[in-house]
Amino acid sequence: MTRTRAPRLIRPVAAPASVPPPLRGVWAATDTRLDAPLLFPLPSGNGPEDVLVLPDGAVVSGGDDGRLWRWPAGAPPRTRPELLADTGGRPLGIELHPDGALIVCDAERGLLRVTPDGAVKELTGVAGGRPVNLCNNAAISRDGAVFFTDSSARFRLPAWKRDMLEYRPNGRLLCFAGGRTEVVVDRLYFPNGVALTPDESALLVAETSTHRLLRIPLSTAEPTVVADLPAYPDNVTALGDGTFWVGLPSPRLPVAERLLPHPRLRQAADLLPAALQPHPRRYGLAALVDADGTVRRTLHGPTGSYQMITSVRQHGDRLWLGSLVEPALAAVPA
């Protein structure tokens, strides 16, 4: 399936300027455990963007070379994992299907099914007559329906910053069920993490560009903003008790928000060498929220020793962390 070619120029539109709120109150850096993680290196590649804990306690993640790795339950830090499969693309979100297979959001290949023997099958790469251009994260209902995000119709994963500079609703929320792929919600701003509420009546979806959490009832598919965060949200993981861990790769960037009313300046910024463009702040951050968007707890890593945290998965007394750029998974006490 041919994906969308990257445009030469972004097409930014004017939006109101905003000011990132300070990290105070519940967002204050009082718990800095993210600066002292245990590390579980990938044997090859980088960027274990998501992490999944299987029922037996084994841990699965994938890197930018397409390989999926499995660490046995109770493995000590720096254990070498076993190779589970190679998607031939770029795995991002990983979830467990009720039938025991892994469902993998591959940024290059679309929605994939990976069986325990390592066989990889493409489930869908098209929705609403358009290619799935940047398959990102998923949530699976008890009856096997897969809700997943297609973050951008215009940009692929290596150009994610271009989508954020453009600041248009280029993304959508999709559902794969019964062999069909349907569009649930269109015109979202880089939709990323997605998780089901315990009663499966609604989804919590992260919009990275707008730093918002949306609640989307499945009965109406009408998004409601439940939180405007002081950081950019990525993957969202349900604990099953009505709370959710949110990976936050970076606090919001004041320079990016000052540029919002100025499309021409943002277009010029897109043409600058990468070293001169706005970059995510080197700061570890995660938050525990409820379905109403109330923040219950935040974890920090002010020195950025493990940076761009995209995923948080809780299992027992341990939190597993994924990153878009690090060469290893990380773990900290819950």
C-alpha positions as CSV (number, residue, x, y, z in Angstrom):
1,M,0.0,0.0,0.0
2,T,1.4,3.3,-1.1
3,R,1.5,5.9,1.7
4,T,1.3,9.6,1.4
5,R,4.4,11.4,0.1
6,A,5.8,14.0,2.4
7,P,4.9,17.5,1.2
8,R,7.7,19.9,0.4
9,L,6.1,22.7,2.3
10,I,3.9,22.6,5.4
11,R,0.5,24.5,5.2
12,P,0.2,26.1,8.6
13,V,-2.8,28.1,9.6
14,A,-3.0,30.8,12.3
15,A,-4.1,29.8,15.7
16,P,-4.3,31.7,19.0
17,A,-1.0,32.0,20.9
18,S,-0.9,30.2,24.3
19,V,1.4,30.1,27.3
20,P,2.5,26.8,28.8
21,P,1.4,26.7,32.5
22,P,4.2,26.1,35.0
23,L,4.8,22.7,36.6
24,R,3.2,23.5,39.9
25,G,0.7,22.0,42.3
26,V,0.1,18.3,41.3
27,W,2.6,18.9,38.5
28,A,5.4,20.0,40.8
29,A,8.6,17.9,40.6
30,T,8.3,16.4,44.1
31,D,8.7,12.7,42.8
32,T,11.8,12.5,40.7
33,R,12.1,8.7,40.4
34,L,12.2,8.8,36.6
35,D,15.8,10.0,36.9
36,A,16.9,6.7,38.4
37,P,15.5,4.0,36.2
38,L,16.6,0.4,35.6
39,L,17.6,-0.1,32.0
40,F,16.8,-3.0,29.6
41,P,18.8,-2.3,26.4
42,L,17.6,-3.3,23.0
43,P,20.0,-5.7,21.2
44,S,19.6,-3.6,18.1
45,G,17.9,-0.4,17.1
46,N,16.5,2.4,19.2
47,G,13.3,3.9,20.4
48,P,11.2,1.3,22.2
49,E,8.2,3.6,21.8
50,D,5.6,1.3,23.6
51,V,5.9,-1.5,26.1
52,L,3.5,-4.3,26.8
53,V,3.4,-6.6,29.8
54,L,2.0,-10.0,29.0
55,P,-0.2,-12.0,31.5
56,D,2.8,-14.1,32.5
57,G,4.9,-11.0,33.3
58,A,7.0,-11.1,30.2
59,V,7.7,-7.7,28.6
60,V,7.5,-6.9,24.9
61,S,8.7,-3.8,23.0
62,G,9.9,-2.9,19.5
63,G,12.6,-0.6,18.0
64,D,13.1,1.5,15.0
65,D,14.7,-1.4,13.1
66,G,11.4,-3.3,13.0
67,R,12.2,-5.9,15.5
68,L,10.0,-7.0,18.4
69,W,11.8,-8.2,21.6
70,R,10.6,-10.2,24.6
71,W,12.1,-10.1,28.1
72,P,11.1,-13.0,30.4
73,A,9.2,-12.3,33.6
74,G,11.4,-11.2,36.4
75,A,14.4,-10.5,34.1
76,P,17.1,-8.4,35.8
77,P,18.3,-5.2,34.2
78,R,20.5,-5.5,31.1
79,T,19.0,-9.0,30.3
80,R,19.3,-9.7,26.6
81,P,15.8,-10.3,25.3
82,E,14.7,-12.9,22.7
83,L,13.7,-11.9,19.2
84,L,10.0,-12.3,18.9
85,A,9.4,-11.1,15.3
86,D,10.4,-8.5,12.7
87,T,7.6,-6.4,11.3
88,G,9.7,-5.1,8.4
89,G,8.6,-1.6,9.4
90,R,8.5,0.6,12.5
91,P,6.5,-0.8,15.4
92,L,4.9,1.7,17.8
93,G,1.9,0.8,19.9
94,I,1.6,-2.9,21.0
95,E,-1.5,-4.5,22.5
96,L,-2.7,-8.0,23.4
97,H,-5.7,-9.3,21.5
98,P,-8.1,-11.6,23.5
99,D,-7.1,-14.5,21.2
100,G,-3.5,-14.2,22.4
101,A,-1.9,-12.5,19.4
102,L,-0.2,-9.2,19.5
103,I,-1.7,-6.2,17.7
104,V,1.0,-3.9,16.5
105,C,0.6,-0.3,15.2
106,D,3.4,-0.1,12.6
107,A,4.1,3.4,11.4
108,E,5.2,2.1,8.0
109,R,2.9,-0.9,7.4
110,G,-0.3,-0.1,9.2
111,L,-2.2,-2.4,11.7
112,L,-0.5,-5.8,12.1
113,R,-1.2,-9.1,13.9
114,V,1.8,-11.0,15.3
115,T,1.2,-14.5,16.5
116,P,3.3,-16.2,19.3
117,D,5.4,-18.0,16.6
118,G,6.5,-14.7,15.1
119,A,4.3,-14.7,12.0
120,V,3.3,-11.2,10.9
121,K,0.1,-10.4,9.0
122,E,-1.1,-7.0,7.9
123,L,-4.7,-6.5,9.0
124,T,-5.4,-3.1,7.4
125,G,-3.7,-0.3,5.7
126,V,-6.7,1.6,4.4
127,A,-9.7,3.4,6.0
128,G,-12.3,5.6,4.5
129,G,-10.7,5.2,1.1
130,R,-7.3,6.6,2.3
131,P,-4.1,4.9,3.3
132,V,-3.4,4.5,7.0
133,N,-0.4,6.8,6.9
134,L,0.9,6.9,10.5
135,C,-0.5,4.0,12.6
136,N,0.4,4.9,16.1
137,N,-1.4,3.4,19.2
138,A,-4.4,1.1,19.9
139,A,-6.9,-0.1,22.4
140,I,-8.7,-3.4,22.1
141,S,-12.2,-4.2,23.5
142,R,-13.1,-7.4,25.1
143,D,-14.9,-8.6,21.9
144,G,-11.7,-7.9,19.9
145,A,-12.5,-4.6,18.2
146,V,-9.3,-2.6,17.7
147,F,-9.5,1.2,18.1
148,F,-6.4,2.9,16.8
149,T,-5.0,6.2,15.8
150,D,-3.7,7.3,12.4
151,S,-1.8,10.4,13.5
152,S,-1.3,12.2,10.3
153,A,-2.5,12.0,6.7
154,R,0.3,14.2,5.5
155,F,3.5,13.2,7.4
156,R,5.2,10.0,8.3
157,L,6.8,9.3,11.6
158,P,10.3,10.8,10.9
159,A,8.5,14.1,10.1
160,W,6.2,14.2,13.2
161,K,7.6,17.7,14.1
162,R,6.4,19.0,10.7
163,D,2.8,18.0,11.5
164,M,3.0,19.8,14.9
165,L,4.3,22.9,13.2
166,E,1.6,22.8,10.6
167,Y,-1.0,22.5,13.4
168,R,-3.9,21.2,11.3
169,P,-6.3,18.3,12.1
170,N,-4.5,15.8,9.9
171,G,-5.3,12.7,12.0
172,R,-8.2,10.4,12.8
173,L,-9.4,7.6,15.1
174,L,-10.2,4.3,13.4
175,C,-11.7,1.0,14.3
176,F,-10.9,-2.5,12.9
177,A,-13.6,-5.1,13.6
178,G,-15.1,-8.0,11.7
179,G,-12.5,-7.6,8.9
180,R,-13.6,-4.0,8.2
181,T,-11.9,-0.7,9.0
182,E,-14.2,2.3,9.8
183,V,-13.4,6.0,10.6
184,V,-14.7,6.8,14.1
185,V,-13.6,10.4,14.3
186,D,-11.8,12.5,11.7
187,R,-10.0,15.8,11.8
188,L,-8.0,15.3,15.0
189,Y,-4.7,17.1,15.9
190,F,-2.0,14.4,15.9
191,P,-4.1,11.8,17.8
192,N,-1.7,9.5,19.6
193,G,-2.5,7.4,22.6
194,V,-5.9,5.7,23.0
195,A,-7.5,3.7,25.8
196,L,-10.9,2.3,26.7
197,T,-12.8,3.2,29.9
198,P,-13.5,0.1,32.1
199,D,-17.1,-0.2,30.9
200,E,-15.9,0.3,27.3
201,S,-18.4,3.0,26.7
202,A,-15.8,5.6,25.8
203,L,-12.2,6.2,24.7
204,L,-9.6,8.5,26.2
205,V,-7.5,9.9,23.3
206,A,-4.4,12.1,23.5
207,E,-3.9,14.9,20.9
208,T,-0.2,15.6,21.0
209,S,-0.3,18.9,19.0
210,T,-2.9,20.5,21.2
211,H,-1.6,18.9,24.5
212,R,-5.2,17.8,25.2
213,L,-6.9,14.6,26.4
214,L,-10.3,13.9,24.7
215,R,-13.1,11.7,25.9
216,I,-15.0,10.1,23.0
217,P,-18.2,8.2,23.8
218,L,-18.7,5.4,21.4
219,S,-22.4,6.0,21.3
220,T,-21.9,9.5,19.7
221,A,-18.3,9.7,18.6
222,E,-18.4,13.4,19.7
223,P,-15.1,14.4,21.4
224,T,-15.0,16.4,24.6
225,V,-11.9,18.0,25.9
226,V,-11.3,16.7,29.5
227,A,-7.8,18.1,30.1
228,D,-5.4,20.7,28.7
229,L,-2.0,19.5,29.9
230,P,1.3,21.4,30.6
231,A,3.1,18.8,28.5
232,Y,2.6,16.9,25.2
233,P,0.8,13.6,25.7
234,D,1.7,10.4,23.9
235,N,0.5,6.8,24.7
236,V,-2.3,6.3,27.1
237,T,-2.6,3.0,29.1
238,A,-5.6,1.9,31.1
239,L,-5.1,0.3,34.5
240,G,-8.6,-1.1,34.6
241,D,-9.8,0.8,37.6
242,G,-10.8,4.0,35.8
243,T,-7.3,5.6,35.8
244,F,-4.8,5.8,33.0
245,W,-1.0,6.4,32.7
246,V,0.0,9.0,30.2
247,G,3.5,9.2,28.8
248,L,4.6,12.8,28.3
249,P,7.7,13.2,26.0
250,S,8.2,16.8,26.8
251,P,6.8,19.8,28.7
252,R,5.2,22.3,26.3
253,L,7.6,24.6,24.4
254,P,6.9,28.4,24.8
255,V,8.6,29.2,21.5
256,A,6.3,26.8,19.6
257,E,3.2,28.3,21.2
258,R,4.3,31.9,20.5
259,L,4.6,31.0,16.8
260,L,1.0,29.7,16.5
261,P,-0.5,33.0,15.3
262,H,2.3,33.3,12.6
263,P,1.9,30.7,9.8
264,R,4.7,32.2,7.7
265,L,7.2,32.1,10.6
266,R,6.2,28.4,11.2
267,Q,6.7,27.6,7.5
268,A,10.1,29.3,7.7
269,A,11.0,27.4,10.9
270,D,10.2,24.1,9.0
271,L,12.8,25.0,6.4
272,L,15.6,25.6,9.0
273,P,18.2,22.9,9.6
274,A,17.0,20.4,12.2
275,A,19.5,21.7,14.8
276,L,17.9,25.2,14.7
277,Q,14.3,24.0,15.0
278,P,12.4,23.7,18.3
279,H,13.2,20.5,20.1
280,P,11.5,18.5,22.8
281,R,12.8,19.5,26.3
282,R,15.1,16.9,27.9
283,Y,12.8,16.1,30.8
284,G,11.2,12.8,32.0
285,L,7.5,13.1,32.7
286,A,4.5,10.9,33.3
287,A,1.0,11.4,34.7
288,L,-1.8,9.3,36.2
289,V,-5.2,10.6,35.3
290,D,-8.8,9.5,35.5
291,A,-11.4,9.4,32.8
292,D,-12.6,12.9,33.6
293,G,-9.1,14.2,33.0
294,T,-8.3,14.8,36.7
295,V,-4.6,14.4,37.4
296,R,-4.0,12.1,40.3
297,R,-0.2,11.9,40.3
298,T,2.9,13.0,38.3
299,L,6.4,11.5,38.1
300,H,9.4,13.5,37.0
301,G,12.9,13.2,35.7
302,P,14.3,16.7,35.7
303,T,17.7,15.8,34.5
304,G,16.3,13.9,31.6
305,S,18.4,10.8,32.2
306,Y,15.6,8.8,30.4
307,Q,14.1,11.2,28.0
308,M,11.1,11.5,25.6
309,I,9.0,9.0,27.7
310,T,6.2,7.9,25.3
311,S,4.7,5.0,27.2
312,V,4.0,3.9,30.8
313,R,2.8,0.4,31.6
314,Q,2.1,-0.6,35.2
315,H,2.6,-4.3,36.3
316,G,2.5,-5.0,40.0
317,D,4.9,-2.8,41.8
318,R,6.8,-1.7,38.7
319,L,6.3,0.9,36.0
320,W,7.7,0.1,32.6
321,L,8.7,3.1,30.4
322,G,9.1,3.4,26.7
323,S,10.8,6.2,24.7
324,L,10.9,7.4,21.1
325,V,14.7,7.9,21.2
326,E,16.4,5.9,24.0
327,P,18.3,2.6,23.2
328,A,16.6,0.8,26.1
329,L,13.4,0.2,28.0
330,A,13.3,1.5,31.5
331,A,11.6,0.5,34.8
332,V,11.0,2.3,38.1
333,P,9.1,1.4,41.2
334,A,5.4,2.1,41.0
